[in-house]
């Protein structure tokens, strides 16, 4: 019969095998603790760069129709600016895009209107923007 308790010669085989299976774990514990201390923090600023949309100029042979009359509603606040409607080319015909209010990005910002312009290749659209 196998000895299971400590005798005159030390712990029995059960305790020796349990201790042997824990030995690798006990040896790896300090290494695991050291690896947790090796955290690298970036220095300086991190910049997130948004992709720049590709803008392709589309030339239209036909001149756009004259702008439509739009009744301008009351602004929601003094920070809102009315952006008039315009004709947009959909690939086959001009389609009216109604005007809308936009919030000024800064109190002193001025809206530079979007418009159609003439070129030797045809008519092309110039987007409006805040200045």
Kinemage of the C-alpha trace (Angstrom):
@kinemage 1
@onewidth
@group {chain A} dominant
@subgroup {mainchain}
@vectorlist {calphas} color= white
{ca unk a 1} P 0.000 0.000 0.000
{ca unk a 2} L 1.305 3.460 -0.869
{ca unk a 3} L 2.213 5.861 1.823
{ca unk a 4} L -0.072 8.956 1.820
{ca unk a 5} L 0.963 10.778 4.936
{ca unk a 6} L 4.265 12.219 6.013
{ca unk a 7} L 6.422 9.554 7.495
{ca unk a 8} L 9.913 9.467 8.905
{ca unk a 9} L 11.383 10.015 5.404
{ca unk a 10} L 9.282 13.113 4.482
{ca unk a 11} L 6.074 13.687 2.458
{ca unk a 12} L 4.455 10.768 0.704
{ca unk a 13} L 4.275 10.253 -3.099
{ca unk a 14} L 0.942 12.086 -3.412
{ca unk a 15} L 2.343 15.299 -1.967
{ca unk a 16} L 5.568 14.981 -3.980
{ca unk a 17} L 3.656 14.644 -7.280
{ca unk a 18} L 1.409 17.617 -6.409
{ca unk a 19} L 4.442 19.738 -5.585
{ca unk a 20} L 6.155 18.695 -8.833
{ca unk a 21} L 3.142 19.729 -10.925
{ca unk a 22} L 3.105 23.147 -9.235
{ca unk a 23} L 6.838 23.728 -9.716
{ca unk a 24} L 6.590 25.029 -13.350
{ca unk a 25} L 3.723 27.300 -12.352
{ca unk a 26} L 5.712 28.700 -9.435
{ca unk a 27} L 8.690 29.314 -11.726
{ca unk a 28} L 6.565 31.154 -14.334
{ca unk a 29} L 4.706 33.399 -11.869
{ca unk a 30} L 7.565 35.939 -11.470
{ca unk a 31} L 7.969 36.073 -15.268
{ca unk a 32} L 4.268 36.784 -15.710
{ca unk a 33} L 4.454 39.556 -13.098
{ca unk a 34} L 7.449 41.096 -14.884
{ca unk a 35} L 5.687 41.026 -18.245
{ca unk a 36} L 2.793 42.999 -16.769
{ca unk a 37} L 5.238 45.707 -15.731
{ca unk a 38} L 6.427 46.115 -19.346
{ca unk a 39} L 3.618 48.397 -20.478
{ca unk a 40} L 4.672 50.878 -23.145
{ca unk a 41} L 2.828 54.183 -23.201
{ca unk a 42} L 3.068 56.340 -26.339
{ca unk a 43} L 4.714 59.703 -25.945
{ca unk a 44} L 3.453 62.811 -27.652
{ca unk a 45} L 0.136 63.345 -29.370
{ca unk a 46} L -1.852 60.882 -31.371
{ca unk a 47} L -3.420 62.267 -34.545
{ca unk a 48} L -6.443 60.712 -36.170
{ca unk a 49} L -6.508 61.565 -39.853
{ca unk a 50} L -9.789 61.309 -41.710
{ca unk a 51} L -9.599 60.239 -45.334
{ca unk a 52} L -9.930 63.094 -47.803
{ca unk a 53} L -12.865 62.536 -50.130
{ca unk a 54} L -12.005 62.402 -53.807
{ca unk a 55} L -13.712 65.287 -55.574
{ca unk a 56} L -14.288 64.788 -59.261
{ca unk a 57} L -15.398 67.758 -61.328
{ca unk a 58} L -18.379 66.898 -63.505
{ca unk a 59} L -18.972 69.072 -66.551
{ca unk a 60} L -22.511 69.442 -67.900
{ca unk a 61} L -23.139 70.652 -71.446
{ca unk a 62} L -26.539 72.190 -70.662
{ca unk a 63} L -26.789 75.412 -68.693
{ca unk a 64} L -28.667 75.018 -65.386
{ca unk a 65} L -32.167 76.551 -65.164
{ca unk a 66} L -32.557 79.836 -63.271
{ca unk a 67} L -32.864 79.440 -59.482
{ca unk a 68} L -36.350 78.851 -58.104
{ca unk a 69} L -37.993 81.330 -55.778
{ca unk a 70} L -38.058 79.998 -52.216
{ca unk a 71} L -39.932 81.441 -49.285
{ca unk a 72} L -37.363 81.630 -46.504
{ca unk a 73} L -38.868 80.497 -43.178
{ca unk a 74} L -38.019 82.101 -39.853
{ca unk a 75} L -34.606 80.939 -38.602
{ca unk a 76} L -34.586 78.515 -35.658
{ca unk a 77} L -32.061 80.799 -33.893
{ca unk a 78} L -29.712 83.709 -34.539
{ca unk a 79} L -26.876 81.206 -35.059
{ca unk a 80} L -28.610 79.754 -38.156
{ca unk a 81} L -27.936 80.962 -41.704
{ca unk a 82} L -30.134 80.281 -44.740
{ca unk a 83} L -28.388 78.382 -47.541
{ca unk a 84} L -30.465 78.867 -50.727
{ca unk a 85} L -31.590 75.946 -52.867
{ca unk a 86} L -29.825 75.054 -56.095
{ca unk a 87} L -30.001 72.883 -59.178
{ca unk a 88} L -28.036 69.641 -58.951
{ca unk a 89} L -27.082 67.489 -61.933
{ca unk a 90} L -28.076 63.829 -61.417
{ca unk a 91} L -26.366 62.502 -64.544
{ca unk a 92} L -29.383 62.992 -66.852
{ca unk a 93} L -31.196 66.137 -65.732
{ca unk a 94} L -31.098 69.022 -63.288
{ca unk a 95} L -32.922 68.331 -60.006
{ca unk a 96} L -33.884 71.061 -57.522
{ca unk a 97} L -32.349 70.781 -54.036
{ca unk a 98} L -34.326 72.974 -51.588
{ca unk a 99} L -32.646 75.522 -49.359
{ca unk a 100} L -32.045 74.872 -45.670
{ca unk a 101} L -30.647 76.436 -42.517
{ca unk a 102} L -27.120 75.700 -41.306
{ca unk a 103} L -25.616 76.609 -37.945
{ca unk a 104} L -22.705 79.015 -38.235
{ca unk a 105} L -19.463 77.343 -37.119
{ca unk a 106} L -18.380 80.650 -35.527
{ca unk a 107} L -20.356 83.824 -34.822
{ca unk a 108} L -18.325 85.831 -37.377
{ca unk a 109} L -18.471 83.150 -40.114
{ca unk a 110} L -19.781 84.209 -43.522
{ca unk a 111} L -21.333 81.842 -46.071
{ca unk a 112} L -19.715 81.829 -49.516
{ca unk a 113} L -22.575 80.717 -51.798
{ca unk a 114} L -22.372 77.638 -53.957
{ca unk a 115} L -22.965 78.205 -57.672
{ca unk a 116} L -22.664 76.905 -61.216
{ca unk a 117} L -19.766 78.288 -63.246
{ca unk a 118} L -18.999 78.165 -66.967
{ca unk a 119} L -15.890 76.487 -68.372
{ca unk a 120} L -14.845 75.626 -71.934
{ca unk a 121} L -15.778 71.986 -71.152
{ca unk a 122} L -19.256 72.926 -69.871
{ca unk a 123} L -20.961 73.945 -66.636
{ca unk a 124} L -19.549 72.764 -63.302
{ca unk a 125} L -20.656 73.058 -59.664
{ca unk a 126} L -18.684 74.929 -56.987
{ca unk a 127} L -19.656 73.987 -53.412
{ca unk a 128} L -20.503 76.707 -50.924
{ca unk a 129} L -18.469 76.969 -47.727
{ca unk a 130} L -17.965 78.979 -44.559
{ca unk a 131} L -15.289 81.669 -44.500
